[in-house]
Amino acid sequence: MTQDAPAREEDVRRIKEMFTELEAAATAHDAVALNGRFTADVTFTVADGRRFDGWEQIHAHHEERLEHHAEGFRTWFEIDAMAFPTPDVAVVSARQLWSAPHGEGVNTGTWVLTRKNGAWWFCAVQNTGVTAGQVY
């Protein structure tokens, strides 16, 4: 079964909007909003290689980071590619650029989304830190 173009365009628009919501939540240091679209069983690997299994674990990590290490932190995403292996699964390749008083950097990641009850949810994320000068 293929999905028609207007429906796919709406999926792309909504997923891009979700990344904009992530940016706003991080800037506001709001871990609840940041994690609001993650599934209960999300698997999230952060740029330093630590893996968090489940919403509670990634929420605790983000909450600690945003409450204690995010003064002056700003982040934004650039989506490089988006694919739909099935109508209810999306795979997004994105760069997360960030700046903070101590420096700036880039993570590159693969974000997997699933559609449940008509809404998109992040269910797996693999982030990798990009070394300065590295081509990505």
C-alpha positions as semicolon CSV with decimal commas, in nm:
position;residue;x (nm);y (nm);z (nm)
1;M;0,000;0,000;0,000
2;T;0,141;0,339;-0,093
3;Q;0,061;0,664;0,075
4;D;-0,070;0,951;-0,136
5;A;0,140;1,265;-0,179
6;P;-0,074;1,504;0,030
7;A;-0,071;1,264;0,325
8;R;0,308;1,218;0,295
9;E;0,357;1,596;0,277
10;E;0,156;1,630;0,598
11;D;0,374;1,366;0,765
12;V;0,690;1,549;0,660
13;R;0,549;1,880;0,783
14;R;0,450;1,733;1,120
15;I;0,784;1,560;1,174
16;K;0,973;1,882;1,092
17;E;0,748;2,059;1,339
18;M;0,843;1,804;1,605
19;F;1,210;1,894;1,562
20;T;1,122;2,263;1,598
21;E;0,939;2,174;1,920
22;L;1,254;1,994;2,045
23;E;1,456;2,311;1,979
24;A;1,210;2,528;2,171
25;A;1,193;2,287;2,465
26;A;1,573;2,268;2,493
27;T;1,605;2,646;2,477
28;A;1,340;2,677;2,750
29;H;1,518;2,409;2,958
30;D;1,190;2,216;2,967
31;A;1,267;1,844;2,992
32;V;0,899;1,747;3,003
33;A;0,833;1,920;2,670
34;L;1,162;1,793;2,525
35;N;1,068;1,433;2,600
36;G;0,697;1,476;2,536
37;R;0,698;1,296;2,199
38;F;0,917;1,000;2,301
39;T;0,755;0,658;2,335
40;A;0,752;0,488;2,675
41;D;0,999;0,231;2,540
42;V;1,228;0,472;2,354
43;T;1,594;0,379;2,311
44;F;1,813;0,689;2,303
45;T;2,191;0,688;2,260
46;V;2,346;1,026;2,339
47;A;2,653;1,168;2,166
48;D;2,897;1,034;2,426
49;G;2,773;0,679;2,370
50;R;2,555;0,631;2,677
51;R;2,229;0,450;2,601
52;F;1,904;0,518;2,783
53;D;1,623;0,265;2,765
54;G;1,274;0,393;2,822
55;W;1,118;0,733;2,871
56;E;1,203;0,755;3,242
57;Q;1,576;0,710;3,180
58;I;1,607;0,963;2,898
59;H;1,386;1,207;3,083
60;A;1,606;1,185;3,396
61;H;1,914;1,246;3,180
62;H;1,763;1,544;2,997
63;E;1,619;1,689;3,317
64;E;1,960;1,677;3,489
65;R;2,136;1,826;3,185
66;L;1,884;2,106;3,137
67;E;1,860;2,197;3,506
68;H;2,233;2,191;3,584
69;H;2,435;2,225;3,263
70;A;2,235;2,432;3,016
71;E;2,301;2,794;3,108
72;G;2,328;2,976;2,775
73;F;2,270;2,652;2,582
74;R;2,100;2,674;2,243
75;T;2,039;2,401;1,989
76;W;1,882;2,363;1,648
77;F;1,836;2,082;1,398
78;E;1,900;2,050;1,027
79;I;1,719;1,759;0,866
80;D;1,934;1,599;0,597
81;A;1,702;1,318;0,488
82;M;1,369;1,160;0,572
83;A;1,248;0,819;0,457
84;F;0,931;0,622;0,516
85;P;1,005;0,248;0,501
86;T;0,637;0,190;0,583
87;P;0,348;0,437;0,614
88;D;0,380;0,432;0,995
89;V;0,760;0,445;1,029
90;A;0,988;0,738;0,950
91;V;1,368;0,748;0,961
92;V;1,523;1,093;0,986
93;S;1,890;1,180;0,944
94;A;1,953;1,509;1,121
95;R;2,233;1,726;1,247
96;Q;2,195;1,885;1,587
97;L;2,400;2,200;1,610
98;W;2,450;2,355;1,951
99;S;2,620;2,645;2,119
100;A;2,696;2,717;2,482
101;P;2,924;2,956;2,669
102;H;3,199;2,689;2,673
103;G;3,186;2,622;2,299
104;E;2,981;2,484;2,015
105;G;2,946;2,157;1,834
106;V;2,753;1,925;1,609
107;N;2,592;1,588;1,664
108;T;2,467;1,380;1,376
109;G;2,187;1,140;1,441
110;T;1,936;0,891;1,318
111;W;1,587;0,938;1,458
112;V;1,324;0,669;1,413
113;L;0,959;0,761;1,451
114;T;0,649;0,549;1,464
115;R;0,291;0,653;1,413
116;K;0,052;0,540;1,688
117;N;-0,315;0,636;1,693
118;G;-0,252;0,892;1,420
119;A;0,034;1,073;1,599
120;W;0,410;1,052;1,537
121;W;0,641;0,950;1,824
122;F;1,020;0,923;1,853
123;C;1,099;0,559;1,936
124;A;1,477;0,534;1,877
125;V;1,757;0,788;1,852
126;Q;2,128;0,738;1,785
127;N;2,334;1,057;1,827
128;T;2,703;1,078;1,746
129;G;2,928;1,372;1,825
130;V;3,110;1,513;1,524
131;T;3,476;1,593;1,575
132;A;3,578;1,944;1,469
133;G;3,677;1,943;1,102
134;Q;3,514;1,606;1,036
135;V;3,304;1,579;0,721
136;Y;2,947;1,469;0,785
